Amino acid sequence: MKASFNELIRDSRPVVVDFHAEWCGPCKIQSPIMKEIAAELGEKVKIIKIDVDRNQEIAFKYNVQGVPTLMIFKSGEMKYRKAGVHSKSQIMSVLSPLI
């Protein structure tokens, strides 16, 4: 997964990475918000969900200590990172200048 993750975040489109866990209550709140953004923005953005329990090496590399944690990359460069549940408007305000 590591090599493909690195390839995915190098996309010229914004790549939203949602670090989550199955047992995480707030992650269950974040998930439908991410689906709504994906449906609205379509091909303009790529959204990836990373289960921290199944992908511990990636979570460790990016020092993910709480879930949900959202990171936004563009062309391999991290443009945004913050833990906690994000509203649709918060995410859209970060994505808008990157699209």
PANUSE-631295 format. One record per atom (N, C-alpha, C, O, CB): residue in one letter; x, y, z. Coordinates in steps of 0.001 Angstrom, whole numbers, plus 500000, padded with zeros to 6 digits. Glycine has a CB too. Layout:
N
+---------+--------+--------+--------+
! residuo !      u !      v !      w !
+---------+--------+--------+--------+
!       A !      X !      Y !      Z !
...
+---------+--------+--------+--------+
END
This chain:
99
+---------+--------+--------+--------+
! residuo !      u !      v !      w !
+---------+--------+--------+--------+
!       M ! 500832 ! 498792 ! 500000 !
!       M ! 500000 ! 500000 ! 500000 !
!       M ! 500867 ! 501260 ! 500000 !
!       M ! 500461 ! 502281 ! 499446 !
!       M ! 499059 ! 500005 ! 501221 !
!       K ! 502039 ! 501207 ! 500604 !
!       K ! 502883 ! 502392 ! 500725 !
!       K ! 503218 ! 503011 ! 499374 !
!       K ! 503043 ! 504215 ! 499189 !
!       K ! 504158 ! 502043 ! 501451 !
!       A ! 503693 ! 502215 ! 498437 !
!       A ! 504057 ! 502744 ! 497123 !
!       A ! 502838 ! 503326 ! 496420 !
!       A ! 502917 ! 504410 ! 495841 !
!       A ! 504694 ! 501648 ! 496258 !
!       S ! 501726 ! 502626 ! 496463 !
!       S ! 500540 ! 503139 ! 495795 !
!       S ! 499999 ! 504388 ! 496490 !
!       S ! 499454 ! 505273 ! 495831 !
!       S ! 499464 ! 502062 ! 495742 !
!       F ! 500145 ! 504469 ! 497830 !
!       F ! 499728 ! 505680 ! 498540 !
!       F ! 500552 ! 506870 ! 498057 !
!       F ! 500004 ! 507934 ! 497768 !
!       F ! 499879 ! 505501 ! 500074 !
!       N ! 501866 ! 506688 ! 497970 !
!       N ! 502737 ! 507774 ! 497498 !
!       N ! 502381 ! 508190 ! 496077 !
!       N ! 502431 ! 509375 ! 495744 !
!       N ! 504209 ! 507346 ! 497562 !
!       E ! 502023 ! 507227 ! 495243 !
!       E ! 501607 ! 507552 ! 493880 !
!       E ! 500289 ! 508322 ! 493889 !
!       E ! 500122 ! 509280 ! 493134 !
!       E ! 501470 ! 506273 ! 493039 !
!       L ! 499360 ! 507908 ! 494735 !
!       L ! 498044 ! 508551 ! 494793 !
!       L ! 498137 ! 510010 ! 495203 !
!       L ! 497436 ! 510849 ! 494638 !
!       L ! 497141 ! 507811 ! 495756 !
!       I ! 498981 ! 510333 ! 496169 !
!       I ! 499042 ! 511724 ! 496653 !
!       I ! 499805 ! 512637 ! 495703 !
!       I ! 499811 ! 513853 ! 495896 !
!       I ! 499692 ! 511772 ! 498029 !
!       R ! 500448 ! 512077 ! 494682 !
!       R ! 501159 ! 512892 ! 493689 !
!       R ! 500230 ! 513387 ! 492581 !
!       R ! 500682 ! 514069 ! 491661 !
!       R ! 502306 ! 512089 ! 493078 !
!       D ! 498975 ! 513064 ! 492652 !
!       D ! 498006 ! 513477 ! 491633 !
!       D ! 497983 ! 515000 ! 491525 !
!       D ! 498181 ! 515704 ! 492516 !
!       D ! 496589 ! 512934 ! 491967 !
!       S ! 497742 ! 515496 ! 490329 !
!       S ! 497668 ! 516951 ! 490128 !
!       S ! 496373 ! 517535 ! 490687 !
!       S ! 496276 ! 518738 ! 490927 !
!       S ! 497784 ! 517285 ! 488639 !
!       R ! 495382 ! 516669 ! 490891 !
!       R ! 494150 ! 517115 ! 491551 !
!       R ! 494371 ! 517101 ! 493065 !
!       R ! 495272 ! 516412 ! 493543 !
!       R ! 492932 ! 516205 ! 491155 !
!       P ! 493567 ! 517848 ! 493829 !
!       P ! 493648 ! 517727 ! 495282 !
!       P ! 493265 ! 516305 ! 495711 !
!       P ! 492304 ! 515731 ! 495198 !
!       P ! 492727 ! 518771 ! 495971 !
!       V ! 494020 ! 515754 ! 496646 !
!       V ! 493764 ! 514419 ! 497173 !
!       V ! 493458 ! 514566 ! 498655 !
!       V ! 494322 ! 514942 ! 499448 !
!       V ! 494982 ! 513455 ! 496930 !
!       V ! 492216 ! 514263 ! 499019 !
!       V ! 491804 ! 514331 ! 500421 !
!       V ! 491996 ! 512944 ! 501020 !
!       V ! 491419 ! 511967 ! 500541 !
!       V ! 490308 ! 514820 ! 500568 !
!       V ! 492809 ! 512863 ! 502069 !
!       V ! 493050 ! 511593 ! 502733 !
!       V ! 492339 ! 511638 ! 504084 !
!       V ! 492634 ! 512476 ! 504936 !
!       V ! 494587 ! 511311 ! 502899 !
!       D ! 491406 ! 510723 ! 504252 !
!       D ! 490618 ! 510617 ! 505481 !
!       D ! 491157 ! 509429 ! 506283 !
!       D ! 490824 ! 508277 ! 506006 !
!       D ! 489079 ! 510445 ! 505167 !
!       F ! 491994 ! 509728 ! 507281 !
!       F ! 492488 ! 508675 ! 508169 !
!       F ! 491393 ! 508383 ! 509178 !
!       F ! 490936 ! 509279 ! 509887 !
!       F ! 493830 ! 509091 ! 508884 !
!       H ! 490971 ! 507117 ! 509241 !
!       H ! 489840 ! 506747 ! 510086 !
!       H ! 490072 ! 505376 ! 510702 !
!       H ! 491079 ! 504721 ! 510432 !
!       H ! 488529 ! 506758 ! 509278 !
!       A ! 489116 ! 504949 ! 511542 !
!       A ! 489129 ! 503601 ! 512118 !
!       A ! 487693 ! 503123 ! 512239 !
!       A ! 486778 ! 503921 ! 512441 !
!       A ! 489847 ! 503577 ! 513512 !
!       E ! 487500 ! 501815 ! 512113 !
!       E ! 486157 ! 501229 ! 512196 !
!       E ! 485487 ! 501517 ! 513537 !
!       E ! 484272 ! 501707 ! 513589 !
!       E ! 486228 ! 499723 ! 511973 !
!       W ! 486256 ! 501551 ! 514612 !
!       W ! 485720 ! 501712 ! 515963 !
!       W ! 485480 ! 503176 ! 516348 !
!       W ! 484992 ! 503457 ! 517443 !
!       W ! 486662 ! 501080 ! 516957 !
!       C ! 485814 ! 504090 ! 515468 !
!       C ! 485796 ! 505527 ! 515774 !
!       C ! 484416 ! 506142 ! 515507 !
!       C ! 483961 ! 506190 ! 514364 !
!       C ! 486865 ! 506260 ! 514942 !
!       G ! 483759 ! 506610 ! 516569 !
!       G ! 482446 ! 507246 ! 516440 !
!       G ! 482461 ! 508498 ! 515571 !
!       G ! 481649 ! 508609 ! 514652 !
!       G ! 481920 ! 507596 ! 517802 !
!       P ! 483377 ! 509461 ! 515841 !
!       P ! 483432 ! 510660 ! 515002 !
!       P ! 483711 ! 510355 ! 513527 !
!       P ! 483280 ! 511101 ! 512648 !
!       P ! 484491 ! 511596 ! 515529 !
!       C ! 484430 ! 509266 ! 513255 !
!       C ! 484706 ! 508881 ! 511864 !
!       C ! 483409 ! 508528 ! 511137 !
!       C ! 483283 ! 508753 ! 509933 !
!       C ! 485688 ! 507684 ! 511813 !
!       K ! 482456 ! 507978 ! 511870 !
!       K ! 481162 ! 507623 ! 511284 !
!       K ! 480373 ! 508883 ! 510917 !
!       K ! 479529 ! 508847 ! 510022 !
!       K ! 480348 ! 506749 ! 512263 !
!       I ! 480640 ! 509974 ! 511594 !
!       I ! 480020 ! 511264 ! 511264 !
!       I ! 480703 ! 511860 ! 510032 !
!       I ! 480045 ! 512437 ! 509166 !
!       I ! 480110 ! 512251 ! 512471 !
!       Q ! 482032 ! 511714 ! 509963 !
!       Q ! 482813 ! 512296 ! 508865 !
!       Q ! 482533 ! 511610 ! 507528 !
!       Q ! 482521 ! 512263 ! 506484 !
!       Q ! 484300 ! 512209 ! 509181 !
!       S ! 482309 ! 510309 ! 507558 !
!       S ! 482176 ! 509522 ! 506335 !
!       S ! 481103 ! 510031 ! 505365 !
!       S ! 481401 ! 510202 ! 504183 !
!       S ! 481872 ! 508110 ! 506696 !
!       P ! 479861 ! 510282 ! 505821 !
!       P ! 478856 ! 510769 ! 504854 !
!       P ! 479172 ! 512164 ! 504313 !
!       P ! 478770 ! 512502 ! 503200 !
!       P ! 477482 ! 510787 ! 505505 !
!       I ! 479886 ! 512969 ! 505088 !
!       I ! 480299 ! 514295 ! 504610 !
!       I ! 481288 ! 514126 ! 503456 !
!       I ! 481216 ! 514844 ! 502459 !
!       I ! 480937 ! 515137 ! 505768 !
!       M ! 482205 ! 513179 ! 503599 !
!       M ! 483182 ! 512919 ! 502541 !
!       M ! 482493 ! 512397 ! 501280 !
!       M ! 482859 ! 512770 ! 500165 !
!       M ! 484240 ! 511911 ! 503024 !
!       K ! 481494 ! 511533 ! 501462 !
!       K ! 480750 ! 511009 ! 500305 !
!       K ! 480018 ! 512130 ! 499580 !
!       K ! 479958 ! 512144 ! 498351 !
!       K ! 479746 ! 509925 ! 500750 !
!       E ! 479465 ! 513062 ! 500334 !
!       E ! 478738 ! 514195 ! 499743 !
!       E ! 479693 ! 515069 ! 498918 !
!       E ! 479350 ! 515506 ! 497819 !
!       E ! 478054 ! 515045 ! 500854 !
!       I ! 480888 ! 515317 ! 499454 !
!       I ! 481887 ! 516121 ! 498739 !
!       I ! 482328 ! 515394 ! 497469 !
!       I ! 482462 ! 516008 ! 496411 !
!       I ! 483114 ! 516415 ! 499649 !
!       A ! 482552 ! 514086 ! 497581 !
!       A ! 482956 ! 513297 ! 496412 !
!       A ! 481896 ! 513362 ! 495330 !
!       A ! 482219 ! 513501 ! 494150 !
!       A ! 483218 ! 511836 ! 496806 !
!       A ! 480632 ! 513263 ! 495718 !
!       A ! 479538 ! 513311 ! 494752 !
!       A ! 479448 ! 514690 ! 494099 !
!       A ! 479180 ! 514791 ! 492902 !
!       A ! 478207 ! 512958 ! 495432 !
!       E ! 479668 ! 515737 ! 494867 !
!       E ! 479542 ! 517098 ! 494358 !
!       E ! 480719 ! 517487 ! 493449 !
!       E ! 480519 ! 518114 ! 492409 !
!       E ! 479441 ! 518075 ! 495523 !
!       L ! 481941 ! 517113 ! 493843 !
!       L ! 483121 ! 517549 ! 493098 !
!       L ! 483562 ! 516563 ! 492020 !
!       L ! 484288 ! 516936 ! 491098 !
!       L ! 484254 ! 517781 ! 494047 !
!       G ! 483130 ! 515315 ! 492131 !
!       G ! 483439 ! 514326 ! 491107 !
!       G ! 484924 ! 514188 ! 490824 !
!       G ! 485722 ! 513961 ! 491733 !
!       G ! 482731 ! 514674 ! 489847 !
!       E ! 485289 ! 514327 ! 489548 !
!       E ! 486672 ! 514117 ! 489098 !
!       E ! 487617 ! 515260 ! 489467 !
!       E ! 488823 ! 515155 ! 489243 !
!       E ! 486693 ! 513925 ! 487606 !
!       K ! 487095 ! 516339 ! 490023 !
!       K ! 487955 ! 517472 ! 490382 !
!       K ! 488834 ! 517164 ! 491593 !
!       K ! 489835 ! 517839 ! 491836 !
!       K ! 487106 ! 518704 ! 490666 !
!       V ! 488447 ! 516140 ! 492344 !
!       V ! 489152 ! 515812 ! 493579 !
!       V ! 489194 ! 514295 ! 493735 !
!       V ! 488334 ! 513584 ! 493215 !
!       V ! 488468 ! 516480 ! 494811 !
!       K ! 490194 ! 513813 ! 494451 !
!       K ! 490287 ! 512389 ! 494759 !
!       K ! 490174 ! 512265 ! 496280 !
!       K ! 490846 ! 512985 ! 497018 !
!       K ! 491639 ! 511751 ! 494211 !
!       I ! 489334 ! 511359 ! 496735 !
!       I ! 489160 ! 511138 ! 498180 !
!       I ! 489568 ! 509707 ! 498492 !
!       I ! 489093 ! 508753 ! 497877 !
!       I ! 487676 ! 511411 ! 498634 !
!       I ! 490463 ! 509588 ! 499467 !
!       I ! 490985 ! 508284 ! 499868 !
!       I ! 490718 ! 508100 ! 501355 !
!       I ! 490976 ! 508993 ! 502162 !
!       I ! 492512 ! 508157 ! 499550 !
!       K ! 490203 ! 506937 ! 501701 !
!       K ! 490009 ! 506593 ! 503112 !
!       K ! 491096 ! 505610 ! 503520 !
!       K ! 491287 ! 504583 ! 502868 !
!       K ! 488585 ! 505990 ! 503365 !
!       I ! 491804 ! 505920 ! 504592 !
!       I ! 492870 ! 505061 ! 505097 !
!       I ! 492494 ! 504597 ! 506504 !
!       I ! 492378 ! 505406 ! 507425 !
!       I ! 494247 ! 505808 ! 505100 !
!       D ! 492309 ! 503302 ! 506654 !
!       D ! 492031 ! 502720 ! 507974 !
!       D ! 493363 ! 502617 ! 508716 !
!       D ! 494262 ! 501890 ! 508294 !
!       D ! 491327 ! 501301 ! 507853 !
!       V ! 493482 ! 503351 ! 509827 !
!       V ! 494758 ! 503406 ! 510542 !
!       V ! 495142 ! 502056 ! 511148 !
!       V ! 496328 ! 501788 ! 511341 !
!       V ! 494694 ! 504456 ! 511637 !
!       D ! 494168 ! 501210 ! 511448 !
!       D ! 494475 ! 499897 ! 512001 !
!       D ! 495038 ! 498952 ! 510937 !
!       D ! 495865 ! 498092 ! 511238 !
!       D ! 493227 ! 499290 ! 512630 !
!       R ! 494594 ! 499116 ! 509719 !
!       R ! 495051 ! 498251 ! 508620 !
!       R ! 496267 ! 498816 ! 507899 !
!       R ! 496957 ! 498093 ! 507179 !
!       R ! 493927 ! 498041 ! 507623 !
!       N ! 496528 ! 500087 ! 508087 !
!       N ! 497642 ! 500761 ! 507410 !
!       N ! 498495 ! 501516 ! 508422 !
!       N ! 498703 ! 502723 ! 508298 !
!       N ! 497118 ! 501731 ! 506322 !
!       Q ! 498981 ! 500797 ! 509415 !
!       Q ! 499717 ! 501421 ! 510509 !
!       Q ! 500994 ! 502114 ! 510045 !
!       Q ! 501379 ! 503140 ! 510605 !
!       Q ! 500056 ! 500388 ! 511548 !
!       E ! 501649 ! 501566 ! 509033 !
!       E ! 502899 ! 502162 ! 508554 !
!       E ! 502661 ! 503572 ! 508001 !
!       E ! 503438 ! 504487 ! 508274 !
!       E ! 503537 ! 501269 ! 507471 !
!       I ! 501589 ! 503743 ! 507227 !
!       I ! 501270 ! 505068 ! 506673 !
!       I ! 500851 ! 506014 ! 507794 !
!       I ! 501285 ! 507166 ! 507831 !
!       I ! 500143 ! 504965 ! 505604 !
!       A ! 500012 ! 505534 ! 508705 !
!       A ! 499575 ! 506364 ! 509831 !
!       A ! 500776 ! 506809 ! 510664 !
!       A ! 500835 ! 507956 ! 511108 !
!       A ! 498566 ! 505593 ! 510715 !
!       F ! 501724 ! 505911 ! 510874 !
!       F ! 502925 ! 506235 ! 511645 !
!       F ! 503777 ! 507255 ! 510887 !
!       F ! 504264 ! 508219 ! 511478 !
!       F ! 503748 ! 504956 ! 511940 !
!       K ! 503954 ! 507047 ! 509597 !
!       K ! 504771 ! 507953 ! 508778 !
!       K ! 504248 ! 509383 ! 508845 !
!       K ! 505029 ! 510335 ! 508883 !
!       K ! 504799 ! 507478 ! 507320 !
!       Y ! 502926 ! 509530 ! 508861 !
!       Y ! 502324 ! 510859 ! 508885 !
!       Y ! 501912 ! 511288 ! 510301 !
!       Y ! 501202 ! 512277 ! 510481 !
!       Y ! 501115 ! 510891 ! 507964 !
!       N ! 502371 ! 510528 ! 511293 !
!       N ! 502168 ! 510870 ! 512694 !
!       N ! 500688 ! 511113 ! 513041 !
!       N ! 500352 ! 512069 ! 513739 !
!       N ! 502981 ! 512101 ! 513036 !
!       V ! 499823 ! 510238 ! 512546 !
!       V ! 498397 ! 510339 ! 512838 !
!       V ! 498171 ! 509791 ! 514243 !
!       V ! 498359 ! 508600 ! 514492 !
!       V ! 497534 ! 509563 ! 511776 !
!       Q ! 497768 ! 510668 ! 515157 !
!       Q ! 497582 ! 510264 ! 516541 !
!       Q ! 496122 ! 510233 ! 516959 !
!       Q ! 495784 ! 509681 ! 518006 !
!       Q ! 498339 ! 511183 ! 517442 !
!       G ! 495265 ! 510817 ! 516155 !
!       G ! 493834 ! 510804 ! 516441 !
!       G ! 493055 ! 510651 ! 515148 !
!       G ! 493507 ! 511063 ! 514080 !
!       G ! 493407 ! 512086 ! 517181 !
!       V ! 491893 ! 510061 ! 515260 !
!       V ! 491042 ! 509897 ! 514086 !
!       V ! 489670 ! 510494 ! 514378 !
!       V ! 489203 ! 510427 ! 515515 !
!       V ! 490920 ! 508397 ! 513688 !
!       P ! 489024 ! 511068 ! 513389 !
!       P ! 489505 ! 511241 ! 512025 !
!       P ! 490568 ! 512340 ! 511926 !
!       P ! 490535 ! 513320 ! 512670 !
!       P ! 488340 ! 511562 ! 511102 !
!       T ! 491495 ! 512161 ! 511009 !
!       T ! 492459 ! 513189 ! 510625 !
!       T ! 492357 ! 513334 ! 509116 !
!       T ! 492432 ! 512353 ! 508375 !
!       T ! 493933 ! 512825 ! 511081 !
!       L ! 492185 ! 514567 ! 508675 !
!       L ! 492128 ! 514842 ! 507240 !
!       L ! 493421 ! 515505 ! 506804 !
!       L ! 493935 ! 516404 ! 507470 !
!       L ! 490911 ! 515735 ! 506890 !
!       M ! 493932 ! 515048 ! 505681 !
!       M ! 495078 ! 515684 ! 505036 !
!       M ! 494707 ! 515906 ! 503589 !
!       M ! 494034 ! 515081 ! 502971 !
!       M ! 496382 ! 514820 ! 505167 !
!       I ! 495149 ! 517018 ! 503058 !
!       I ! 494912 ! 517313 ! 501649 !
!       I ! 496268 ! 517519 ! 500983 !
!       I ! 497068 ! 518355 ! 501403 !
!       I ! 493990 ! 518575 ! 501471 !
!       F ! 496504 ! 516736 ! 499934 !
!       F ! 497740 ! 516809 ! 499170 !
!       F ! 497421 ! 517301 ! 497764 !
!       F ! 496319 ! 517101 ! 497253 !
!       F ! 498455 ! 515428 ! 499127 !
!       K ! 498398 ! 517943 ! 497156 !
!       K ! 498307 ! 518278 ! 495736 !
!       K ! 499707 ! 518139 ! 495168 !
!       K ! 500649 ! 518765 ! 495655 !
!       K ! 497724 ! 519731 ! 495502 !
!       S ! 499840 ! 517326 ! 494147 !
!       S ! 501139 ! 517038 ! 493528 !
!       S ! 502166 ! 516567 ! 494562 !
!       S ! 503342 ! 516922 ! 494488 !
!       S ! 501664 ! 518283 ! 492802 !
!       G ! 501711 ! 515771 ! 495516 !
!       G ! 502588 ! 515199 ! 496522 !
!       G ! 502895 ! 516097 ! 497708 !
!       G ! 503537 ! 515659 ! 498662 !
!       G ! 503842 ! 514814 ! 495891 !
!       E ! 502448 ! 517343 ! 497666 !
!       E ! 502725 ! 518300 ! 498739 !
!       E ! 501510 ! 518414 ! 499653 !
!       E ! 500388 ! 518607 ! 499185 !
!       E ! 503101 ! 519688 ! 498159 !
!       M ! 501745 ! 518292 ! 500976 !
!       M ! 500645 ! 518436 ! 501926 !
!       M ! 500238 ! 519903 ! 502004 !
!       M ! 501055 ! 520775 ! 502299 !
!       M ! 501046 ! 517900 ! 503330 !
!       K ! 498962 ! 520157 ! 501735 !
!       K ! 498434 ! 521524 ! 501750 !
!       K ! 497614 ! 521804 ! 503014 !
!       K ! 497399 ! 522959 ! 503382 !
!       K ! 497573 ! 521769 ! 500507 !
!       Y ! 497159 ! 520733 ! 503673 !
!       Y ! 496273 ! 520902 ! 504826 !
!       Y ! 496342 ! 519645 ! 505673 !
!       Y ! 496475 ! 518536 ! 505156 !
!       Y ! 494803 ! 521193 ! 504382 !
!       R ! 496250 ! 519839 ! 507002 !
!       R ! 496199 ! 518703 ! 507921 !
!       R ! 495511 ! 519167 ! 509202 !
!       R ! 495868 ! 520189 ! 509787 !
!       R ! 497639 ! 518136 ! 508220 !
!       K ! 494518 ! 518390 ! 509617 !
!       K ! 493854 ! 518706 ! 510881 !
!       K ! 493061 ! 517488 ! 511350 !
!       K ! 492423 ! 516798 ! 510556 !
!       K ! 492922 ! 519946 ! 510728 !
!       A ! 493116 ! 517243 ! 512654 !
!       A ! 492351 ! 516149 ! 513255 !
!       A ! 490969 ! 516646 ! 513643 !
!       A ! 490763 ! 517840 ! 513860 !
!       A ! 493085 ! 515570 ! 514490 !
!       G ! 490021 ! 515712 ! 513728 !
!       G ! 488666 ! 516036 ! 514153 !
!       G ! 487691 ! 516001 ! 512999 !
!       G ! 488079 ! 515944 ! 511832 !
!       G ! 488634 ! 517392 ! 514806 !
!       V ! 486416 ! 516035 ! 513348 !
!       V ! 485362 ! 516032 ! 512339 !
!       V ! 485329 ! 517394 ! 511651 !
!       V ! 485374 ! 518433 ! 512310 !
!       V ! 483980 ! 515695 ! 512975 !
!       H ! 485250 ! 517381 ! 510344 !
!       H ! 485190 ! 518591 ! 509533 !
!       H ! 483810 ! 518707 ! 508903 !
!       H ! 483241 ! 517717 ! 508444 !
!       H ! 486290 ! 518586 ! 508443 !
!       S ! 483283 ! 519914 ! 508887 !
!       S ! 482022 ! 520140 ! 508182 !
!       S ! 482310 ! 520229 ! 506689 !
!       S ! 483450 ! 520426 ! 506269 !
!       S ! 481310 ! 521437 ! 508692 !
!       K ! 481269 ! 520081 ! 505910 !
!       K ! 481410 ! 520193 ! 504456 !
!       K ! 481969 ! 521562 ! 504086 !
!       K ! 482843 ! 521662 ! 503225 !
!       K ! 480052 ! 519959 ! 503754 !
!       S ! 481477 ! 522611 ! 504724 !
!       S ! 481945 ! 523964 ! 504387 !
!       S ! 483424 ! 524159 ! 504728 !
!       S ! 484137 ! 524856 ! 504007 !
!       S ! 481104 ! 525012 ! 505124 !
!       Q ! 483894 ! 523542 ! 505834 !
!       Q ! 485306 ! 523639 ! 506180 !
!       Q ! 486164 ! 523005 ! 505093 !
!       Q ! 487152 ! 523590 ! 504649 !
!       Q ! 485579 ! 522968 ! 507535 !
!       I ! 485784 ! 521819 ! 504673 !
!       I ! 486568 ! 521101 ! 503666 !
!       I ! 486509 ! 521829 ! 502322 !
!       I ! 487524 ! 521960 ! 501638 !
!       I ! 486055 ! 519651 ! 503513 !
!       M ! 485337 ! 522294 ! 501952 !
!       M ! 485199 ! 522999 ! 500668 !
!       M ! 486017 ! 524286 ! 500651 !
!       M ! 486567 ! 524645 ! 499609 !
!       M ! 483722 ! 523317 ! 500386 !
!       S ! 486111 ! 524991 ! 501784 !
!       S ! 486875 ! 526231 ! 501823 !
!       S ! 488375 ! 525969 ! 501640 !
!       S ! 489094 ! 526820 ! 501115 !
!       S ! 486625 ! 526962 ! 503143 !
!       V ! 488842 ! 524801 ! 502070 !
!       V ! 490246 ! 524444 ! 501861 !
!       V ! 490446 ! 523967 ! 500422 !
!       V ! 491461 ! 524283 ! 499803 !
!       V ! 490695 ! 523346 ! 502868 !
!       L ! 489491 ! 523213 ! 499889 !
!       L ! 489632 ! 522653 ! 498543 !
!       L ! 489473 ! 523701 ! 497436 !
!       L ! 490163 ! 523627 ! 496420 !
!       L ! 488614 ! 521554 ! 498344 !
!       S ! 488585 ! 524663 ! 497617 !
!       S ! 488257 ! 525618 ! 496552 !
!       S ! 489476 ! 526248 ! 495875 !
!       S ! 489543 ! 526256 ! 494646 !
!       S ! 487398 ! 526706 ! 497111 !
!       P ! 490452 ! 526780 ! 496641 !
!       P ! 491597 ! 527377 ! 495957 !
!       P ! 492530 ! 526363 ! 495284 !
!       P ! 493366 ! 526738 ! 494461 !
!       P ! 492381 ! 528186 ! 496933 !
!       L ! 492387 ! 525095 ! 495632 !
!       L ! 493271 ! 524059 ! 495081 !
!       L ! 492737 ! 523422 ! 493799 !
!       L ! 493471 ! 522749 ! 493076 !
!       L ! 493492 ! 522983 ! 496111 !
!       I ! 491447 ! 523645 ! 493527 !
!       I ! 490821 ! 523010 ! 492350 !
!       I ! 491067 ! 523837 ! 491110 !
!       I ! 490621 ! 523468 ! 490023 !
!       I ! 489307 ! 522822 ! 492562 !
+---------+--------+--------+--------+
END
